[in-house]
Amino acid sequence: MLKRYKNKIRIMLLGPLPPPLGGTTVLFQLLNEELSLIKENVIIKTIDVNIRKISPIPFFKIALQILRNIHKVDIISIHASIRGIVSLSGYIFILSKVCNKKLAYRIFGGNFYKYYYNSNLLLKFIINNFVLKSDLLLVETKYLHEKFAPLHKNVQWFPNHRKMYSDLPKPSKNINGKLKIVFISHIRKEKGIFELIEAAESLPDVQIDVYGPFYDGLSGNIFDNTKVKYFGVLGPEEVIKKMTEYDALILPSYKEGYPGIVIEALSCGLAVLCTNLPSLKEMFKEEDVIMFEPENKNGIIEAINKINNNRNLLYELRMKSLQKASEFDSKILTEKYIEMCKKLLEKS
């Protein structure tokens, strides 16, 4: 049960709702849903925009919507990638100052510091003067919090999160039969899909199934004559149920923030096999998951064989996943978000 608040908090939420389905759209929709549960004391005005790529006409429409509604709110809260935020930040920052509104940015993904570090002088000027001078900055990883804490007066770690379900089947100690591994993500080279396909050739007694949309010109023919089976795209309401049919999730990505699909796997009690990226190493203790180097099919083979040849280890990892899941409960993090917004208004 989410908390109720004495004074109404009026927030303008600006970000992308589905479609299309993706990490940012699912997260933004989830925040809207959670906030609607406390509507007696939290008033939200949601403006649905995909601000990853903004051309002049959509920008004008967005700017007009914000202008028409800004008098109804106390806080402007923008949820997007850093590229999307940069596109709007000058206009939003100036408007927030003129209208005396608090401004909060939530930056999705784990590449903010790399983007900032590699930016040209103009982009650095925009970020320094319009993003890093906001009233609240939410970043997805602890690494980003560490990097930006000296540059922003109020930067907070706000990880990816998902709904938690208490009625899902629990892992069984008696795990027999063929090991079942699932990959659920965008299907593109940087997700490690080709290394996974190659690794599967050396794993004849393991079932590896793939779900997700194709990107970068790829299609279903990449799975022709392979040991990996492709089953299409899952709707967001199908993911959890489908995951309960498997023993482990594999994510051989080259880059990630805090992947939502990993958090969903934790909530289902799946063992997690993933690359040893900095953000993923933040999420887990070494003994909680099995990690391997990116772009390394042999690492994938070794990781899968560890749990295939040791079913007690598989059970232990699945139970650890269930314990870990509570750290990324959307209800808890939505309450944290509201508390941060409330503190902004108390400082007014």
C-alpha positions in Angstrom: 0.0 0.0 0.0 1.5 3.3 -1.0 1.6 6.2 1.5 -0.9 9.1 1.6 0.4 12.6 1.9 -1.1 15.5 3.9 -0.6 18.1 1.3 -1.3 17.7 -2.4 1.8 17.4 -4.6 1.2 18.6 -8.1 3.6 17.2 -10.7 3.9 17.6 -14.5 5.3 14.3 -15.8 6.9 14.6 -19.2 8.1 11.4 -20.9 7.3 8.6 -23.3 4.4 6.2 -22.9 4.0 3.0 -25.0 4.0 2.3 -27.9 6.6 1.4 -28.7 7.5 -0.9 -25.9 11.0 -0.5 -24.4 12.8 0.2 -21.2 12.0 3.9 -21.0 8.4 3.6 -22.1 7.7 0.8 -19.7 9.3 2.6 -16.8 7.5 5.9 -17.4 4.2 4.1 -17.7 4.9 2.2 -14.5 5.5 5.5 -12.6 2.2 6.9 -13.9 0.3 3.8 -12.8 1.9 3.8 -9.3 1.2 7.5 -8.8 -2.4 7.1 -9.9 -2.8 4.9 -6.8 -2.3 7.9 -4.5 -4.3 10.3 -6.6 -6.1 11.8 -3.6 -2.9 13.5 -2.5 -0.7 13.5 -5.7 -2.0 15.3 -8.7 -0.2 14.4 -12.0 -0.5 16.0 -15.4 1.2 13.6 -17.9 2.4 14.8 -21.2 3.2 11.8 -23.5 6.1 12.6 -25.7 9.0 10.7 -27.2 11.7 13.2 -26.8 14.6 11.1 -28.1 14.4 12.9 -31.4 12.7 16.3 -31.6 12.2 18.2 -34.8 10.8 21.8 -34.8 7.1 21.0 -35.2 6.9 18.4 -32.4 9.0 20.6 -30.2 6.6 23.5 -30.7 3.7 21.3 -29.7 5.4 20.0 -26.6 6.4 23.6 -25.6 2.8 24.7 -26.0 1.4 21.8 -23.9 3.9 22.6 -21.1 3.0 26.3 -21.3 -0.7 25.6 -21.1 -0.4 23.4 -18.0 2.5 24.9 -16.1 0.2 27.0 -13.8 -1.5 23.8 -12.6 1.6 22.2 -11.2 4.4 22.8 -8.7 7.1 20.5 -10.1 8.1 19.8 -13.7 9.5 16.2 -13.8 11.1 15.1 -17.1 11.9 11.4 -17.7 14.1 10.6 -20.7 17.5 9.7 -22.0 20.2 12.4 -21.8 19.9 13.1 -25.5 16.1 13.8 -25.1 16.6 15.9 -22.0 19.3 18.0 -23.7 16.8 18.8 -26.5 14.3 20.4 -24.1 16.5 21.5 -21.2 17.0 25.1 -22.2 13.3 25.9 -22.7 12.3 23.9 -19.6 14.9 25.5 -17.4 14.1 29.0 -18.3 10.3 28.4 -18.0 10.7 26.8 -14.6 12.6 29.9 -13.4 10.2 32.4 -14.9 7.2 30.5 -13.4 8.9 29.7 -10.1 8.5 25.9 -10.5 10.8 23.2 -9.3 12.5 21.2 -12.0 13.5 17.5 -11.8 15.3 15.4 -14.4 15.3 11.6 -14.4 17.9 10.3 -16.8 17.4 6.8 -18.1 20.4 4.5 -18.9 23.9 4.2 -17.8 25.7 6.3 -20.4 25.2 9.9 -19.1 28.8 10.4 -17.9 30.3 9.0 -21.1 27.9 11.3 -23.1 28.9 14.3 -21.0 32.6 13.6 -21.1 32.6 13.2 -24.9 30.3 16.2 -25.6 31.4 19.2 -27.6 31.6 22.7 -26.0 28.0 23.5 -26.9 26.5 20.4 -25.4 28.6 20.7 -22.3 27.4 24.3 -21.9 23.8 23.1 -22.2 24.3 20.3 -19.6 26.2 22.5 -17.2 23.8 25.4 -17.2 20.4 23.7 -17.8 20.6 20.1 -16.6 23.1 20.3 -13.7 21.4 23.4 -12.3 18.0 21.7 -11.9 16.5 21.2 -8.5 16.7 17.4 -8.6 18.7 15.0 -10.8 17.9 11.3 -10.7 20.4 8.9 -12.2 20.1 5.1 -12.7 23.4 3.8 -11.4 25.6 4.4 -8.4 28.5 5.1 -10.7 26.6 8.0 -12.2 25.7 9.3 -8.7 29.4 9.2 -7.8 30.4 11.1 -10.9 27.8 13.8 -10.8 27.5 14.4 -7.0 30.3 17.0 -7.1 28.6 18.7 -10.1 25.0 18.9 -8.9 23.5 20.1 -5.5 20.9 17.3 -5.4 21.7 14.2 -7.4 20.0 11.0 -6.2 20.4 7.4 -7.2 17.1 6.1 -8.6 17.5 2.7 -10.1 15.4 0.9 -12.6 12.5 -1.0 -11.0 9.5 -3.2 -11.7 6.3 -4.5 -10.1 6.8 -7.4 -7.7 4.4 -10.3 -7.6 3.8 -12.5 -4.5 1.8 -15.2 -6.2 4.5 -16.6 -8.6 5.7 -20.2 -8.3 8.8 -20.7 -6.2 11.9 -22.5 -7.5 12.0 -26.2 -6.8 15.0 -28.0 -5.3 14.3 -31.0 -7.6 15.3 -29.5 -11.0 15.5 -32.3 -13.5 15.4 -32.5 -17.2 16.8 -30.1 -19.9 18.0 -26.7 -18.6 15.8 -24.0 -20.0 17.4 -20.6 -20.7 15.6 -17.5 -22.0 16.8 -14.3 -23.7 14.2 -11.4 -23.7 15.5 -8.1 -25.1 15.9 -6.1 -28.3 17.6 -8.4 -30.9 20.6 -6.5 -32.1 24.4 -7.1 -32.3 25.2 -5.2 -29.1 22.9 -7.4 -27.1 25.3 -10.3 -27.8 22.8 -12.3 -29.8 25.4 -13.6 -32.3 27.6 -14.9 -29.5 24.6 -16.6 -27.9 23.7 -18.3 -31.2 27.3 -19.5 -31.6 27.6 -20.7 -28.0 24.4 -22.7 -28.4 26.1 -25.0 -30.9 28.3 -26.3 -28.1 25.3 -26.8 -25.7 23.2 -29.6 -27.3 21.4 -30.5 -24.1 20.3 -27.0 -23.2 17.1 -25.2 -24.5 17.7 -21.6 -25.4 14.7 -19.5 -26.4 14.7 -15.9 -27.7 11.9 -13.3 -27.5 12.0 -9.7 -28.7 11.8 -7.3 -31.6 14.5 -7.0 -34.3 16.6 -4.0 -34.8 19.5 -2.8 -37.1 18.2 -4.7 -40.1 18.2 -8.1 -38.4 15.4 -10.6 -39.0 14.3 -14.1 -38.0 16.7 -15.7 -40.5 19.6 -15.3 -38.1 18.1 -18.3 -36.2 17.8 -20.5 -39.3 19.7 -23.8 -38.8 20.7 -23.0 -35.3 20.0 -24.5 -31.9 18.3 -21.3 -30.7 14.6 -20.9 -31.2 12.8 -17.6 -31.8 9.3 -17.1 -30.5 8.4 -13.5 -31.4 7.7 -10.4 -29.3 6.1 -10.6 -25.8 3.6 -7.9 -24.6 4.5 -6.4 -21.3 1.7 -8.3 -19.6 3.1 -11.6 -21.0 6.7 -11.3 -19.8 6.4 -12.4 -16.2 4.2 -15.4 -17.0 6.5 -16.5 -19.8 9.6 -16.2 -17.5 8.2 -18.6 -15.0 8.6 -21.4 -17.6 12.4 -21.1 -17.5 15.3 -21.7 -15.2 17.6 -18.8 -16.1 17.8 -15.5 -18.0 20.8 -14.8 -20.1 21.8 -11.2 -21.1 25.1 -11.1 -23.0 25.0 -7.4 -23.7 27.9 -5.1 -24.6 26.4 -2.2 -22.6 23.5 -1.8 -20.1 22.2 0.4 -17.3 20.1 -1.5 -14.8 18.1 -3.7 -17.2 14.4 -4.0 -16.5 14.4 -7.5 -17.8 17.0 -8.6 -15.2 14.8 -7.1 -12.5 11.8 -9.0 -13.8 13.9 -12.2 -13.9 14.8 -11.6 -10.2 11.1 -11.3 -9.3 10.4 -14.6 -11.0 13.3 -16.4 -9.2 15.4 -17.0 -12.3 19.1 -17.4 -12.2 20.8 -14.6 -14.0 23.7 -15.0 -16.4 25.1 -11.7 -17.7 28.1 -9.8 -18.9 30.4 -8.2 -16.2 29.5 -4.7 -17.1 30.1 -2.0 -14.4 26.3 -1.3 -14.0 25.6 -5.0 -13.6 28.4 -5.5 -11.1 26.8 -2.7 -9.1 23.6 -4.6 -9.0 25.0 -7.9 -7.8 27.4 -9.5 -5.4 29.7 -11.9 -7.2 28.1 -15.0 -5.6 24.5 -13.9 -6.7 24.9 -14.3 -10.4 27.2 -15.8 -13.0 29.0 -13.2 -15.1 31.2 -13.4 -18.2 33.1 -11.0 -20.5 31.2 -9.3 -23.3 31.7 -10.5 -26.9 32.8 -13.9 -25.7 31.0 -17.0 -26.7 33.2 -19.2 -24.6 32.2 -17.2 -21.5 28.6 -17.9 -22.3 29.3 -21.6 -22.7 31.1 -21.8 -19.4 28.4 -19.8 -17.6 25.6 -22.1 -18.8 27.6 -25.2 -18.1 28.1 -24.1 -14.5 24.4 -24.3 -13.7 23.7 -27.2 -16.1 26.2 -29.4 -14.4 25.4 -28.3 -10.9 21.7 -28.1 -10.2 22.2 -27.3 -6.5 24.1 -24.1 -7.7 21.1 -23.3 -10.0 18.7 -23.6 -7.1 20.9 -21.4 -4.9 21.1 -18.7 -7.6 17.3 -18.8 -8.1 16.7 -18.3 -4.4 19.2 -15.4 -4.2 17.4 -13.8 -7.1 14.1 -13.8 -5.2 15.8 -12.2 -2.2 17.5 -9.5 -4.4 14.2 -8.6 -6.2 12.8 -6.5 -3.3 15.6 -3.9 -3.8 13.9 -2.9 -7.1 10.2 -2.9 -6.0 8.4 -0.2 -7.9 6.1 0.6 -5.0 9.0 1.4 -2.7 10.8 3.5 -5.3 7.6 5.4 -6.2 7.3 6.3 -2.5 10.9 7.4 -2.6 10.2 9.6 -5.7 7.3 11.3 -4.0 9.3 11.9 -0.8 12.0 13.6 -2.9 9.4 15.8 -4.7 7.9 16.6 -1.3 11.3 17.8 0.0 11.7 20.0 -3.0 8.5 21.8 -2.1 9.4 22.1 1.5 12.5 24.0 0.5 10.4 26.6 -1.4 
